[in-house]
Amino acid sequence: MAAPVTLPFPRQAPGQVAPSAVVDDLMSEIEYLDGYVSVGLGAQLRRDTSQSIPNNVQTYINFTVVEYDPFGLTNLAADNRIITPTADGIYIGVAYGMFGVGGGGNRFMSIDKNLDINQIWGSLEIPGSSTANAFLSVGCAGPVTAGTPLALRCLQGSGVALNFDNARLAVFRIALNT
């Protein structure tokens, strides 16, 4: 089986609120792929309020809105942290959000499999971040087995709790396993 690949996404300048263009552009590409590759499965979650991320505590984002899920990959009432693919395949995942103003220290986010911090699908870390807002985005692609929950995890080391805003997580199948 091929190893997951982390894809680069542009990072927003400190202090700027990122537009939803990163995920929206991805979704338009997936819709294009869907028409030609016949992949179909996908979902996108959003958090429409801030979530506090304690200092040096691994924290999964609790989403509040299902933006796209015609295939039943999410259930916010059962677990508002995850998207669970219902079929094997090669998937692409993208997530983004912004840490609020705080002390220096690292900022980290990842898309994890099985709510397990040792099963990182894709990640991004900014060591020694400034005290300004820090926008992070992460993209990844690789095989995912049906029933594997995927979740967005954050960690920061500013010395104080920081808000995490504008969080989104999108997962789409781009190919069948071969």
MARBA-3410 file (N, C-alpha, C, O; in Angstrom, 1 decimal):
178
0.8,-1.2,0.0,0.0,0.0,0.0,0.9,1.2,0.0,1.9,1.3,0.7 ~ 0.5,2.2,-0.8,1.3,3.5,-0.9,1.2,4.3,0.4,0.2,4.2,1.1 ~ 2.3,4.9,0.8,2.4,5.8,2.0,1.6,7.1,1.7,1.6,7.6,0.6 ~ 1.0,7.6,2.8,0.3,8.9,2.6,1.3,10.0,2.2,2.4,10.0,2.5 ~ 0.7,11.0,1.5,1.5,12.1,1.0,1.0,13.4,1.6,-0.2,13.6,1.5
1.8,14.2,2.2,1.4,15.5,2.7,1.5,16.5,1.6,2.6,16.7,1.0 ~ 0.4,17.2,1.3,0.4,18.2,0.2,0.6,19.6,0.8,0.0,19.9,1.8 ~ 1.4,20.4,0.1,1.5,21.8,0.6,0.3,22.7,0.3,-0.2,22.6,-0.8 ~ -0.1,23.5,1.2,-1.1,24.5,1.0,-0.6,25.8,1.4,0.2,25.9,2.4 ~ -0.9,26.9,0.7,-0.4,28.2,1.1,-0.8,28.6,2.5,-1.9,28.3,2.9
0.1,29.2,3.3,-0.2,29.7,4.6,-0.6,31.1,4.6,0.1,31.9,3.9 ~ -1.6,31.5,5.4,-2.0,32.9,5.5,-1.0,33.7,6.3,-0.4,33.1,7.2 ~ -0.8,34.9,6.0,0.1,35.8,6.7,-0.4,35.9,8.2,-1.7,35.9,8.4 ~ 0.5,36.1,9.2,0.0,36.3,10.5,-1.0,37.4,10.7,-0.8,38.5,10.1 ~ -2.0,37.2,11.5,-3.0,38.3,11.7,-4.1,38.4,10.7,-5.0,39.2,10.9
-4.0,37.6,9.6,-5.1,37.7,8.6,-6.0,36.5,8.8,-5.6,35.4,9.1 ~ -7.3,36.7,8.6,-8.3,35.7,8.7,-8.3,35.0,7.3,-8.5,35.7,6.3 ~ -8.2,33.8,7.3,-8.1,33.1,6.0,-9.5,32.9,5.4,-10.5,32.6,6.1 ~ -9.6,33.2,4.1,-10.9,32.9,3.4,-11.1,31.5,3.3,-10.2,30.7,3.5 ~ -12.3,31.1,3.1,-12.6,29.6,2.9,-12.2,29.1,1.6,-12.5,28.0,1.2
-11.4,29.9,0.8,-11.0,29.5,-0.5,-10.2,28.2,-0.6,-10.3,27.5,-1.6 ~ -9.4,27.9,0.4,-8.6,26.7,0.4,-9.5,25.5,0.3,-9.3,24.7,-0.6 ~ -10.5,25.4,1.1,-11.4,24.2,1.1,-12.3,24.3,-0.1,-12.6,23.4,-0.8 ~ -12.8,25.6,-0.4,-13.7,25.7,-1.5,-13.1,25.4,-2.8,-13.7,24.7,-3.6 ~ -11.8,25.8,-3.0,-11.1,25.4,-4.2,-10.9,23.9,-4.3,-11.1,23.3,-5.3
-10.6,23.3,-3.1,-10.4,21.8,-3.1,-11.7,21.2,-3.5,-11.8,20.2,-4.3 ~ -12.9,21.7,-2.9,-14.2,21.1,-3.3,-14.5,21.2,-4.7,-15.0,20.2,-5.3 ~ -14.2,22.3,-5.4,-14.4,22.5,-6.8,-13.6,21.5,-7.6,-14.1,21.0,-8.6 ~ -12.3,21.3,-7.2,-11.5,20.3,-7.9,-12.1,18.9,-7.7,-12.1,18.1,-8.6 ~ -12.5,18.6,-6.5,-13.1,17.3,-6.2,-14.4,17.1,-7.1,-14.6,16.0,-7.6
-15.2,18.1,-7.2,-16.4,18.0,-8.0,-16.0,17.7,-9.4,-16.6,16.9,-10.1 ~ -14.9,18.4,-9.9,-14.4,18.1,-11.3,-13.9,16.7,-11.4,-14.3,16.0,-12.3 ~ -13.2,16.2,-10.4,-12.7,14.8,-10.4,-13.9,13.9,-10.3,-13.9,12.8,-11.0 ~ -14.9,14.2,-9.5,-16.1,13.3,-9.4,-16.7,13.1,-10.8,-17.1,12.0,-11.0 ~ -16.8,14.1,-11.6,-17.4,14.0,-12.9,-16.6,13.1,-13.8,-17.1,12.5,-14.8
-15.3,12.9,-13.6,-14.4,12.2,-14.5,-13.8,10.9,-13.9,-13.5,10.0,-14.7 ~ -13.7,10.8,-12.6,-13.1,9.7,-12.0,-14.2,8.8,-11.3,-14.0,7.7,-10.9 ~ -15.4,9.4,-11.1,-16.5,8.7,-10.5,-16.2,8.2,-9.1,-16.2,7.0,-8.7 ~ -15.8,9.2,-8.2,-15.4,8.9,-6.9,-16.5,9.1,-5.9,-16.9,8.1,-5.2 ~ -17.1,10.2,-5.8,-18.3,10.5,-5.1,-18.2,10.7,-3.6,-18.7,11.8,-3.1
-17.7,9.8,-2.8,-17.8,9.9,-1.4,-17.0,11.1,-0.8,-15.9,11.4,-1.3 ~ -17.6,11.8,0.1,-17.0,13.0,0.7,-17.8,13.7,1.7,-19.0,13.5,1.8 ~ -17.2,14.5,2.6,-17.9,15.3,3.6,-17.0,16.4,4.0,-15.8,16.4,3.9 ~ -17.7,17.5,4.5,-16.9,18.7,5.0,-17.6,19.2,6.3,-18.9,19.3,6.3 ~ -16.8,19.4,7.3,-17.3,19.9,8.6,-16.7,21.3,8.9,-15.7,21.6,8.4
-17.5,22.1,9.7,-17.0,23.4,10.0,-17.4,23.7,11.5,-18.4,23.2,12.0 ~ -16.5,24.4,12.2,-16.8,24.9,13.5,-17.1,26.4,13.4,-16.2,27.1,12.9 ~ -18.3,26.8,13.8,-18.6,28.2,13.6,-18.4,29.1,14.8,-18.8,30.3,14.8 ~ -17.8,28.6,15.9,-17.4,29.3,17.0,-16.0,29.0,17.4,-15.4,28.0,16.9 ~ -15.4,29.8,18.3,-14.0,29.4,18.7,-14.0,28.2,19.6,-15.0,27.9,20.3
-12.9,27.5,19.6,-12.7,26.4,20.6,-11.4,26.6,21.3,-10.4,26.9,20.6 ~ -11.5,26.6,22.6,-10.3,26.8,23.4,-9.3,25.6,23.3,-9.8,24.5,23.6 ~ -8.1,25.9,23.0,-7.0,24.8,23.0,-6.1,25.1,24.2,-5.3,26.0,24.1 ~ -6.2,24.3,25.2,-5.3,24.5,26.4,-3.8,24.3,26.0,-3.5,23.7,25.0 ~ -2.9,24.9,26.8,-1.5,24.8,26.6,-1.0,23.4,26.7,-1.3,22.7,27.7
-0.3,22.9,25.7,0.3,21.6,25.7,-0.7,20.4,26.0,-0.3,19.4,26.6 ~ -1.9,20.5,25.4,-2.9,19.5,25.6,-3.4,19.1,24.1,-3.8,19.9,23.4 ~ -3.2,17.8,23.8,-3.7,17.3,22.5,-5.2,17.5,22.5,-5.9,16.9,23.4 ~ -5.8,18.2,21.5,-7.2,18.6,21.5,-7.8,18.3,20.2,-7.3,18.9,19.2 ~ -8.9,17.5,20.1,-9.6,17.3,18.9,-10.7,18.4,18.7,-11.3,18.8,19.7
-10.9,18.9,17.5,-11.8,19.9,17.3,-13.2,19.3,17.3,-13.5,18.3,16.7 ~ -14.2,20.0,18.0,-15.6,19.6,18.0,-16.3,20.4,17.0,-16.5,21.7,17.2 ~ -16.7,19.9,15.9,-17.4,20.6,14.8,-18.9,20.9,15.2,-19.5,20.1,15.9 ~ -19.4,21.9,14.6,-20.8,22.3,14.9,-21.7,22.3,13.7,-22.9,22.3,13.8 ~ -21.1,22.3,12.4,-21.9,22.4,11.2,-21.4,21.4,10.2,-20.2,21.2,10.0
-22.4,20.7,9.6,-22.1,19.8,8.5,-22.3,20.6,7.2,-23.4,21.0,6.9 ~ -21.2,20.9,6.5,-21.4,21.8,5.3,-21.7,20.9,4.0,-22.3,21.4,3.1 ~ -21.2,19.7,4.0,-21.4,18.8,2.9,-21.3,17.4,3.3,-20.3,17.0,3.9 ~ -22.4,16.6,3.1,-22.3,15.2,3.5,-23.5,14.5,2.9,-24.4,14.0,3.7 ~ -23.6,14.3,1.6,-24.7,13.6,1.0,-24.6,12.1,1.2,-25.6,11.4,0.8
-23.5,11.6,1.7,-23.3,10.1,1.8,-23.3,9.6,3.2,-23.1,8.4,3.4 ~ -23.6,10.4,4.2,-23.7,10.0,5.6,-22.4,9.6,6.2,-22.3,8.6,7.0 ~ -21.3,10.4,6.0,-20.0,10.1,6.6,-19.9,10.8,7.9,-18.9,10.5,8.6 ~ -20.8,11.6,8.3,-20.8,12.3,9.6,-22.0,12.1,10.4,-23.1,11.8,9.8 ~ -21.9,12.3,11.7,-23.1,12.2,12.6,-22.7,13.1,13.8,-22.1,12.5,14.8
-23.0,14.4,13.8,-22.6,15.3,14.9,-23.2,14.9,16.2,-22.6,15.1,17.2 ~ -24.3,14.3,16.2,-25.0,13.9,17.5,-24.2,12.7,18.1,-24.1,12.7,19.4 ~ -23.7,11.8,17.3,-22.9,10.7,17.9,-21.5,11.0,18.2,-21.0,10.7,19.3 ~ -20.8,11.8,17.3,-19.4,12.2,17.6,-19.1,13.4,16.6,-19.0,13.2,15.4 ~ -19.0,14.6,17.2,-18.9,15.8,16.3,-17.4,16.1,16.0,-17.1,17.2,15.5
-16.5,15.1,16.2,-15.1,15.3,15.8,-14.7,14.6,14.6,-13.6,14.9,14.1 ~ -15.5,13.7,14.0,-15.0,12.8,13.0,-15.8,12.8,11.7,-17.0,13.1,11.6 ~ -15.1,12.5,10.6,-15.6,12.1,9.3,-15.2,10.6,9.1,-14.0,10.3,9.3 ~ -16.2,9.7,8.9,-15.9,8.3,8.7,-16.2,7.8,7.3,-17.4,7.6,7.0 ~ -15.2,7.6,6.5,-15.5,7.0,5.2,-16.2,5.7,5.3,-15.9,4.9,6.2
-17.1,5.5,4.3,-17.9,4.2,4.4,-17.5,3.2,3.3,-18.0,2.1,3.2 ~ -16.4,3.5,2.6,-15.9,2.6,1.6,-14.3,2.8,1.5,-13.8,3.9,1.7 ~ -13.6,1.7,1.2,-12.2,1.8,1.0,-11.9,2.7,-0.2,-12.7,2.8,-1.1 ~ -10.7,3.3,-0.1,-10.3,4.1,-1.3,-9.1,4.9,-1.0,-8.6,4.9,0.1 ~ -8.7,5.7,-2.0,-7.7,6.7,-1.9,-8.4,8.0,-1.6,-9.2,8.4,-2.4
-8.1,8.7,-0.5,-8.8,9.9,-0.1,-7.8,11.0,0.0,-6.6,10.9,0.1 ~ -8.4,12.2,-0.2,-7.7,13.5,0.1,-8.3,14.1,1.2,-9.6,14.2,1.3 ~ -7.5,14.7,2.1,-8.1,15.4,3.3,-7.4,16.8,3.4,-6.3,16.9,3.0 ~ -8.2,17.7,3.8,-7.7,19.1,4.0,-8.4,19.7,5.2,-9.6,19.5,5.5 ~ -7.6,20.4,6.0,-8.1,21.0,7.2,-7.4,22.4,7.4,-6.3,22.5,7.0
-8.1,23.3,8.0,-7.5,24.6,8.3,-8.1,25.2,9.5,-9.2,24.8,9.9 ~ -7.5,26.2,10.1,-8.0,26.9,11.2,-6.9,27.9,11.6,-5.8,28.0,11.1 ~ -7.3,28.8,12.6,-6.4,29.8,13.0,-6.3,29.9,14.6,-7.3,30.0,15.2 ~ -5.1,29.8,15.1,-4.9,30.0,16.5,-4.9,31.5,16.8,-4.4,32.3,16.0 ~ -5.6,31.9,17.9,-5.6,33.2,18.3,-4.3,33.8,18.8,-3.3,33.0,18.9
-4.3,35.1,19.1,-3.1,35.7,19.6,-2.7,35.2,20.9,-3.6,34.9,21.8 ~ -1.5,34.9,21.1,-1.0,34.4,22.4,0.5,34.4,22.4,1.2,34.9,21.5 ~ 1.1,33.9,23.5,2.5,33.9,23.7,3.2,33.1,22.6,2.5,32.4,21.8 ~ 4.5,33.1,22.5,5.2,32.3,21.5,5.0,30.8,21.6,3.9,30.4,22.2 ~ 5.8,30.0,21.1,5.7,28.6,21.3,5.1,28.0,20.0,4.8,28.7,19.0
5.1,26.6,19.9,4.7,26.0,18.7,3.2,26.0,18.5,2.4,26.2,19.4 ~ 2.8,25.8,17.2,1.4,25.6,16.8,1.5,24.3,15.9,2.3,24.2,15.0 ~ 0.5,23.4,16.2,0.5,22.1,15.5,-0.9,21.7,15.2,-1.8,22.0,16.0 ~ -1.1,21.1,14.0,-2.4,20.5,13.7,-2.2,19.3,12.8,-1.2,19.3,12.1 ~ -3.1,18.3,13.0,-3.0,17.1,12.2,-4.3,16.6,11.9,-5.3,16.8,12.6
-4.4,15.8,10.8,-5.6,14.9,10.6,-5.1,13.5,11.0,-4.2,12.9,10.5 ~ -5.8,13.0,12.0,-5.5,11.7,12.6,-6.5,10.6,12.2,-7.7,10.9,12.0 ~ -6.0,9.4,12.1,-6.9,8.2,11.9,-7.3,7.7,13.3,-6.4,7.6,14.2 ~ -8.5,7.2,13.4,-8.9,6.4,14.6,-8.8,7.2,15.9,-8.7,6.6,17.0 ~ -8.8,8.6,15.9,-8.7,9.4,17.1,-7.5,9.0,17.9,-7.5,8.9,19.1
-6.4,8.7,17.1,-5.2,8.2,17.7,-4.0,9.1,17.4,-3.7,9.2,16.2 ~ -3.4,9.7,18.3,-2.3,10.7,18.1,-1.1,10.0,17.4,-0.2,10.7,17.0 ~ -1.0,8.7,17.4,0.1,8.0,16.8,-0.3,7.5,15.4,0.6,6.9,14.7 ~ -1.5,7.9,14.9,-1.9,7.5,13.5,-2.1,8.8,12.7,-3.2,9.1,12.3 ~ -1.1,9.6,12.6,-1.2,10.9,11.9,-1.3,10.6,10.4,-0.4,9.9,9.8
-2.3,11.2,9.7,-2.5,11.0,8.3,-1.7,12.2,7.6,-1.1,11.9,6.5 ~ -1.8,13.4,8.1,-1.1,14.5,7.6,-1.0,15.5,8.7,-1.8,15.6,9.6 ~ 0.1,16.4,8.7,0.3,17.3,9.8,1.1,18.5,9.4,1.8,18.5,8.3 ~ 1.1,19.6,10.2,1.9,20.8,10.0,2.2,21.3,11.4,1.3,21.4,12.2 ~ 3.5,21.7,11.5,3.9,22.3,12.8,4.7,23.6,12.5,5.5,23.6,11.6
4.4,24.6,13.2,5.1,25.9,13.1,5.8,26.0,14.5,5.2,26.4,15.5 ~ 7.1,25.8,14.6,7.8,25.9,15.8,8.1,27.4,16.1,8.3,28.2,15.2 ~ 8.1,27.7,17.4,8.4,29.1,17.9,7.6,30.2,17.2,8.1,31.2,16.8 ~ 6.3,30.0,17.1,5.4,30.9,16.4,5.4,32.3,17.1,5.7,32.4,18.3 ~ 5.1,33.3,16.4,5.1,34.6,16.9,3.8,34.8,17.8,3.1,33.8,17.9
3.6,35.9,18.4,2.5,36.1,19.2,1.3,36.6,18.4,0.2,36.8,19.0 ~ 1.4,36.7,17.1,0.2,37.0,16.3,-0.6,35.8,16.0,-0.3,34.7,16.4 ~ -1.8,36.1,15.4,-2.6,34.9,14.9,-1.8,34.0,14.0,-1.0,34.5,13.3 ~ -2.1,32.7,14.1,-1.3,31.8,13.3,-2.4,30.9,12.5,-3.0,30.1,13.1 ~ -2.4,31.1,11.2,-3.3,30.3,10.4,-2.5,29.1,9.9,-1.4,29.2,9.4
-3.1,27.9,10.1,-2.5,26.7,9.6,-3.4,25.9,8.7,-4.7,26.0,8.9 ~ -2.9,25.3,7.7,-3.7,24.4,6.8,-2.8,23.2,6.5,-1.6,23.2,6.4 ~ -3.5,22.0,6.4,-2.8,20.8,6.2,-3.6,20.0,5.1,-4.8,20.0,5.2 ~ -2.9,19.4,4.2,-3.5,18.5,3.2,-2.8,17.2,3.2,-1.6,17.1,3.4 ~ -3.5,16.1,2.9,-2.9,14.8,2.8,-3.7,14.0,1.9,-4.8,14.2,1.6
-3.1,12.9,1.4,-3.7,11.9,0.5,-3.2,10.6,0.8,-2.0,10.4,1.1 ~ -4.0,9.6,0.6,-3.6,8.2,0.8,-4.7,7.3,1.0,-5.9,7.7,1.1 ~ -4.4,6.0,1.2,-5.5,5.0,1.4,-6.1,5.1,2.8,-5.5,5.4,3.8 ~ -7.5,4.9,2.8,-8.2,4.9,4.0,-9.2,3.7,3.9,-9.8,3.5,2.9 ~ -9.3,3.0,4.9,-10.2,1.8,5.0,-11.5,2.3,5.5,-11.7,3.1,6.4
-12.6,1.7,5.0,-13.9,2.0,5.4,-14.1,1.8,6.9,-13.5,0.9,7.5 ~ -14.8,2.8,7.5,-15.0,2.7,9.0,-13.9,3.4,9.8,-13.9,3.4,11.0 ~ -12.8,3.9,9.1,-11.7,4.6,9.8,-12.1,6.1,10.1,-12.2,6.9,9.2 ~ -12.3,6.5,11.4,-12.7,7.9,11.6,-11.4,8.8,11.4,-10.3,8.4,11.8 ~ -11.7,9.9,10.8,-10.7,10.9,10.6,-11.0,12.2,11.4,-12.2,12.6,11.3
-10.1,12.8,12.1,-10.4,13.9,13.0,-9.2,15.0,12.9,-8.1,14.6,12.6 ~ -9.6,16.2,13.2,-8.6,17.3,13.2,-8.2,17.5,14.7,-9.0,17.7,15.6 ~ -6.8,17.4,14.9,-6.3,17.6,16.2,-5.3,18.8,16.2,-4.6,19.1,15.3 ~ -5.4,19.5,17.3,-4.5,20.7,17.5,-3.7,20.6,18.8,-4.1,19.9,19.8 ~ -2.6,21.3,18.8,-1.7,21.4,20.0,-0.9,22.7,19.9,-0.5,23.1,18.8
-0.8,23.3,21.0,0.0,24.6,21.0,0.7,24.7,22.3,0.3,24.2,23.3 ~ 1.8,25.4,22.3,2.7,25.6,23.4,3.0,27.1,23.8,4.1,27.5,23.9 ~ 1.9,27.9,23.9,2.1,29.3,24.1,2.3,29.6,25.6,2.7,30.7,25.9 ~ 1.9,28.7,26.4,1.9,29.0,27.9,0.6,29.3,28.4,0.4,29.3,29.6 ~ -0.4,29.6,27.5,-1.8,29.8,27.9,-2.7,29.2,26.9,-2.3,28.8,25.9
-4.0,29.1,27.3,-5.0,28.6,26.4,-5.2,29.6,25.2,-5.2,30.8,25.4 ~ -5.4,29.0,24.0,-5.6,29.9,22.8,-6.9,29.4,22.1,-7.2,28.3,22.1 ~ -7.6,30.4,21.6,-8.8,30.1,20.8,-8.3,29.5,19.4,-7.3,30.0,18.8 ~ -9.1,28.6,18.9,-8.9,28.1,17.5,-10.1,28.4,16.7,-11.2,28.0,17.1 ~ -10.0,29.2,15.7,-11.2,29.7,14.9,-11.2,29.2,13.5,-10.2,28.8,13.0
-12.3,29.3,12.9,-12.5,29.1,11.4,-12.1,27.6,11.0,-11.7,27.4,9.9 ~ -12.3,26.7,11.9,-11.9,25.3,11.7,-12.8,24.6,10.6,-14.0,24.7,10.7 ~ -12.1,24.0,9.7,-12.8,23.1,8.7,-12.0,21.8,8.5,-10.8,21.8,8.6 ~ -12.7,20.8,8.2,-12.2,19.5,7.8,-13.0,18.9,6.7,-14.2,18.8,6.8 ~ -12.3,18.6,5.6,-12.9,18.0,4.4,-12.2,16.8,4.0,-10.9,16.7,4.0
-12.9,15.7,3.6,-12.4,14.5,3.2,-13.2,14.0,2.0,-14.4,13.9,2.1 ~ -12.4,13.6,0.9,-13.1,13.1,-0.3,-12.3,12.0,-0.9,-11.1,12.0,-0.9 ~ -13.1,11.0,-1.4,-12.4,9.9,-2.1,-12.1,10.3,-3.5,-12.9,10.8,-4.2 ~ -10.8,10.1,-3.9,-10.4,10.5,-5.2,-10.1,9.3,-6.1,-10.0,9.5,-7.3 ~ -10.0,8.1,-5.6,-9.8,6.9,-6.4,-10.2,5.7,-5.6,-10.2,5.7,-4.3
-10.5,4.6,-6.3,-10.7,3.4,-5.6,-9.4,2.7,-5.3,-8.4,3.0,-6.0 ~ -9.3,1.9,-4.3,-8.1,1.1,-4.0,-7.8,0.2,-5.2,-8.7,-0.4,-5.7 ~ -6.5,0.1,-5.5,-6.2,-0.9,-6.6,-5.5,-2.1,-6.1,-5.2,-3.0,-6.9
END
